[in-house]
Amino acid sequence: MFLRFLLGCAAALAVAAPVDAQGPASPPADRTQDAVWDLTRLYPDAAAWETERAAVEAALPGVSALKGTLGASPKALRDGLDRISDLRRRVQRLHAYAHLKADEDTRVPENQERLQQANALQSHFEEAVAFAAPEIQGLGRAKVEAFEANEPGLSRHRRPIELIFRRADHTASPEIEKLLAAFQPLRQQTGVIHSTLAFADIPWPSVEADGKVVHLTPGAYGDVLENPDREVRRRAFEAMAGTLAAYERTQGAILAAYLEDWSFEAKARGYPSALALSLADDAMPEAGFKTLVAAADEALPTLHRYLRLRKRMLGVDELQVYDLLAPLAPGGRTYTLSEGQALVLKAVAPLGPDYVSALDKGFHEHVMHAAPNPGKPSGAYTNDDDYGLPPYVLISFTGNLFSVSTMAHEWGHAMHSRFAEAAQPFETAGYSPFLADAPSLANEMLLADYLIAHATTHDEKIVALTNEIELLRTSYFGPVTYAAFELKIHEAADNGEPLTSKRFTQTYCDLVRKFDGVAEGVMTVDDKACAFWQNLFFVYYDFYVYRYINAVSAAAYFTDGIERGDDGARGKFFEMLKSGGSDDPYILLRRAGFDATSPDAYRPMARRMERLVAELEAEVAKGK
């Protein structure tokens, strides 16, 4: 699963909510049947799911009984790993159905109970197979490599075995591994509690806008910040900030529990930090993190140029956080779902006709839930835990171009999974988040560039340029701040320092003010804006934001080559997609030309931002 975390992020660094510059000339009739997914391809109904869950639960003792047999022969190792892998695939599909069904409406108790059962089954499975890694490590690398040379059937397990040996110094006894596996549901529960509180239980305030009362859920709040009436935006901001302030201590306690869980496992496994634990399997050099942050800091003056221009265009004395989504030019339209799909298909044409045809086919396979239902979480994701079947996509399509852009993003994930699964076995089809958002952000950048190229009026050009600048601001520059926040609070937990809501608020506020250029007089960020760390739900996903920024940077790198018509760059891009998780993400990216430890890798992003800001300044100077 890959979260498009920008949806529902803190309003203090509000996500872009693009408005259209130009749509398709002859939109097709709407396809309302494509707005809701069909989960029956996973299981015909809930009863069938329960039957399979019970069967998998009953199969766990048989897998546990393999303990002590894996080293008997090459065939024994292959058969044992095949059984474990096949059962893992069934567990993942069970979880996919439970997760997708639960998110149709988080208020339905039966669906939430099913998700809890799926989480518990995952834990039981990990407990049952906890013996495997220590046992394989005990065989020794030389013996296992000899087995691999004599048993071709082990080839599908070569990468997982490599990771097992990589973890050797951090793997405990089978008994301790079983205990740590049983501990996993407790770690997962903090994120569940946070989501339930945010999406189901917090009594979010309401505000009047355009003669209507709008309930300010985290998703609806971003829409209100697009309102051209500054007083409406200010009142919405004040109302949300007040509500978040009331839950600050509770949210702080939830986040503190999550951080302590991570620090506990890091120490239990002998890692120096939670970050080291999180990055262990990916083997991504930590130097890449420092290089990325340095590159983003170097490009901040360009971002501040844009914010100063926004301030002048809005005609305000002080640019406030609730001004970041205010439209800079009139215009915009709403789309039907089919119109949005048609626009995406035109925009991704540089990826080639085969890609466009495959994407168009995917749009009609009933694997996307686009209807904005009550109780449905804000945000978007792609769930590819059903290997062998098309991935499922969740978005909330409201008709604006942000919905279209989000759809392009998530289908970038879905297409990535389709390419990977077509080329890789189950064991290596799954790819790292360090790669995941490269194709999805490439889709969004292609869409944004298409709109700029096809804008026919001054206002359309202003809107299109602003949309893409906001895409970069909220996908790259803002997340660097979020990554720094996440690292700082994890470091505090690793060091045994106090973890309080007050500390989280101050840490977040200091970073936001640096990012927004408060000291340089670019923006004003008052204390009320500092409470919005509570909406950063992605901090519950294992340093996901750092991985995300790396992939976004790669997206700018690849898009630059693809738009220049470089067939070699496009070929390497698709080879990376097909590689899935067959090697370390750093190696796969480097093969495609993107070296995450080199400053050169991040310069296409900086150049793109510089070009767009310059174009916007020039367009503003032209006037109407």
Phi, psi and omega in degrees: 000138178230122184272134168275086193290345183296333177286125180086008178292174180301137181291339180299333172233060194303146180287155177291140174236080190298153175243149187289147170261318179198136180254183179295146185293320182233082184295140178288167176297148183292147178245083185295337181292342179277359185276347182228137182279166177244109182270000183291341176290339173279303176213141182302325181196181182296327180295320179294322176300315182294323177299316179291321179300315180296322180294319179293317178302319181291336182277347184298317179301326179295324177289319178300329182291349177287349181306129179090358184251347190295332183268006184295324182191165175303320180294322180296320179294316180297312183297319181295315180291327176298315181296317179296315182294317180295323179289324177299320179298320178293321178297318180295320180293321176300317180292323179301312181298314182297318180294313181295318180294320181296324184278352172298324178198105184292352182273353183274111185300322183298322180290323178292324177295320179296320178295321176297320177297319180295319177297319179295320179296320176302317179296316180298321179297313181297325175296317184294328183256009183298338181289335193297311184298310178300325181292317178295319177298324180292335178291333182090147184297321183298316181293318181294320178295325176294320176300316182297323181291333183259355183225096181303331182295346178278354185299325180292342182258003186300315180294312176302322179295319178302318179292326178298315179291328178297328181273003190307316183288352183239016179256130182270187177295160178306323182294317179291321178298321178295320179295317179295324176296320179293338181282342186303316180302329179294321178293321180292331188293331180297319177294323178296317179298315180300314181295318180297317178298315185288320189262342186237328192249328181294128178281084183297146184284175177235158178216149177272130179218124179055041177078006180237151175268122182251126176279118189275067168293164179306326179286314182291331182302316179299324178296320181294327180291351174276351184297134181291345179279112184296327180294323176297315180297317181298314181295324177295316178299313180299319182293316180294317180299320179296319179295315179297323179300325181290338183249011186300317182292319179296314179297324178296320180294321179296313181295321179299319179297318179297314181297320180293325176300315180295316180297324179299311182292322179302314180292321180297329182263359176081024175270147181288343183199166175295325178297316179299320177298315184294325185266000188302309184292325181285338181052037177279124180302131179296340177300331178298325179297312181295321179296318180297313181297319180297321180294320179293318178298322180296330182269357182303323178305326177292318177299317180295328173301316179296315182295323176294321177295318177300317179300315180294319182293326178280342179068038181251152179287323179227130177277117181260165181298333180277005175262356189288340179252000181299134181296140180263354177203151178289159179133189180105156179208169175254155182241147161282166180300317182293325177295319177297319179296319179297321179295317179298317181299321177294319186292326185270013179306325178301342178281352175108154183297327180295318178296314181298317180296317180294321179294317179300319177297318180299325180302336186256011185264009176058045178243014180237133173255104185251348183288128179279089183271152170300139179084354178278133182299145171289162182101187184206155177199168172239129179251113181244031180278011181245060183312134181098346176237157179299141176297156178257145183238131174243125170219171171240098187277111182255358175103342178276173184290337174300321176297318179296316180296320177296320177298316177301319180299305184294326178286341169296318174298312184299318179292323176304311181297321179295317177297316182295315182292331178289335185252344188235150171289170182308319187295335182235014179283326181290136185243159183286148171301341175296340178253334198303317187269005175295308179290329182288317177287331174299317176302316181293321179293321177297319178297314181296318180293326177298317181294320178297315183294332185256008176290135185248349179233166178302312182295320179298320181294318178300313182296314182296317179295317179299319180303314184287323176299319178294325176300315180290321180299318187267348179258341184233298186294312178299311180300335174299321176294317179298320179297319178296320177299312182298317181295318181297317182286329174292320179297322177297318178294317179300326182271002179072023180277160181300138180242095183236160178299325179299317180294317179300317181296315182292319180299314180298316184296317180300318182290318180297318181295325175294313181300318184275003175068038181298316181296332180272003180078017182285314184221168172244126177233101182276176187299330182298327181291343185286347181281351189283002171299338180296337180269004179275072187292342182288350177292350177269016184233054165053058179055034181300323186296324177297314178299320181299313182298320178301315181292322178297318177299319177295325178300316178297321180297311182291319181298322178302313180291318182295318181290337175280359180078022180280101182296328177296318178296318179294319179298317178295324178299313181288328175297322177297317179299317182290340183286342179054236178246035185285351177207177178298142182300325178300318181290317180297319178292319181295322176300326180276359176106357183253108179260108187295346180265358183256134176302332180299332182295333185262355183290327176301325177295314180298318179295322179297315180296317179299315180298316183292318179295319179297319178296320179294317178301318181293320180293321178297320181296330180295325186074185184276000000 
